């Protein structure tokens, strides 16, 4: 399975959008735990920005099942994710 979010706007609006996204559908484990922890880090990063700043959040991840040479699921997974939280300067409304 995979997940992704991309938002840009005033920090409080982006924070609410991220929180709503995290409350939405659930991934299988351990991907869901990773997604929630990444989300918590995104919220912390947003909260650390100046009150009137515009932020851009881009995050995604995926989990794959590992298979043996005969094509049988091993019960092991591979996970990857990327996150970017950046202030946007020069934003005009």
Buried (B, 14 or more C-beta within 10 A) or exposed (E): BEBEBEBBBBBEEBBBBBEEBBEEEEBEEEBBEBBEEBBEEBBEBBEEBEEEBBBBBBBBBBBEEEEEEEEEEEEEBEEEBEBEBEEEEEEEE
